Amino acid sequence: MVVALGVAAYRVMKWAEAPVVSDQDHPPSKVVTIPDRSTFFQVATLLEQEGLIKSRSAFVLLGRSQSADRRIRAGEYELNAAMAPAEILAKLLSGQVVLHPITIPEGLTMVQIAALLEQHEVAERADFLGLARDGSFIASLGLKVDSLEGYLYPDTYKFPKGIRTKDIVATMVEHFRQAYRPELKARADDMKMTQHEVVTLASVIEKETGADAERAEISAVFHNRLRKRIPLQSDPTVIYGLTGFDGNIRKKDLSSPSPYNTYRVVGLPPGPIASPGLRAIEAALYPSNSRALYFVSRNDGTHQFSSTLSEHNQAVERYQKRPFRRGALPRT
């Protein structure tokens, strides 16, 4: 009798340890969310309800054999019914949560980045911006800046749901740190530029053009103007300093007292106006040998460069003969 009971118990355990269905059935995967602070019994109950294990009691015993209680990380897990309970448990214990890819394009401001992260439901906009402006938190990341504008590196990230906002911000700053490699820092030192100046100039270059081939030329124009103490006259910096910008720069905007108004202020703006990518950072440090001081949009995504004001005026006449809204100015 005892032997029969032992055999029966053994068969039950073997049944419970087997997958719900065969791998040959190709069951679809499903994403199961383990709530924060769940007990192991609650996790087992959820898995049984989702049809991923045959017996929660057997799964609890399996978990006890590995001291699994309270060791499972909350989050989303991609599982399927062809996985053996031991395989499911291993995945839960290792914290192999679902990662959601989020691409942060070059040239976004931190306000736009915050909105994008909120749209993907991985961070609250207000929390993100609060950290990006928190002096103590910024200092803990090893930066001596007023805000993280420009230092939230544009890249494709993979974040799990429920990740702490501070971890998102720290990850983005770390990606910037990795991109700003030692040879770029050495080049900046040779040019007598601080990291903040490099990032600031790179952000302006990033906003001025999306054409890789002319980034170094745009950079040369700004370096030439900085050297000659000529205002940069960059529309994107003016726009950054405006509130309620409606898509059109007007003459009155060029007279605004903002420190970002590079039509009035000589030199770089006080800080970055967006997050520059690596190509813009490299352009800021490696300008072309051009002597150009001006550029104007050709209205096709590229620019016409000029070394003299008379050449520039001719280019404006040629490329800016299109109707503009009343009071609006053409891009120069």
C-alpha positions, 0 to 999 in steps of 0.5 A: 500500500505504501509503495502504491501511494509512493508510486502515485505521488511520484506520477503526480509530481512528474505530471505537475512538473511537465509543461501544460502542452507539448512544444510541438503545439507551438502555444502562443506566448503571453505576457504575465504581470507579476505585481509588486510584493506578491507572495510566491503562492500568489504568483503560483495561483496567477500562473495556474489561472493563466494556464501556464502550470498544471498545479500551483501546489506543485509549483509552490513545492518547487519554489520552496526547494529553491527558497524562491519566496520573495525572490521573484522580481515584479514586472512583465514576463513573456511565458508560454504553456510549453515551458516546464515549471522549472523553466518558468521558475528560473525565468522568474528568479533571474528577473528576465522581464519584458523590455520595451524598446524606446527610441529617443531621436536626436534633437529632442529637448528634455521636455519632449523626451519626458513627453515621449517616455510618458507616452510609452508609459515608462515614466511620468513626465513631471517626475522625469523633468523634476529629476532632470532639474534636481541639482542634488541628483544631477551632482550624483551623476557626476555633472556640474550643470543646472539641468540635464538638457543636452545630456540625455543621450539620444539612443534606442533603449530597452526599459521594463515596465515599472522601472524607476524614473531615476534609473531611466535618467541615469541610464541616459546620462551614462550613454552620453558618458560612453559616447563622449569618449576619451579622444573627444574629451582630448580634442575638446581640451586641445580646442580649449572647450569645456564639455558643456561648451561642446554639448551646447554647440553640438545641440545647436548644430543638431537643430540647424541641420539633419544632413550629415554631410554639412554638419562640419560646415555648419560647425565651421560657420559657428566657430568662425563667428565665435572667433570673430565675436560675431553673434551666432544668429541661430534661430533654434536658440531663439526658439528655445528661449521663447514660450508658446512658440507657434512655428513662426519666428517673428521680428519681435522674437529676434529682439527678445531679452532671452539669454538664448537669443543669439541675435543679441548675445555674442557667444554660445547660449548658456547651455544646450538647447536639445540632446545632440547625437554623436555626429553633431558632437563630433562636428562641434569638435571637428569643423571643416576648414571652411571660411563661411560665415553665413548659411541659408536654407535651400528649402530641401533640407540643405543649406547654401554657405557664404563667406561674405554678406553680399554672397549671403544676400544673393543666396537669400534672394535666390532661395527665400522667394517663397510666401511667408506668413505675415510678420514671419521671417525666412530662415537664415 
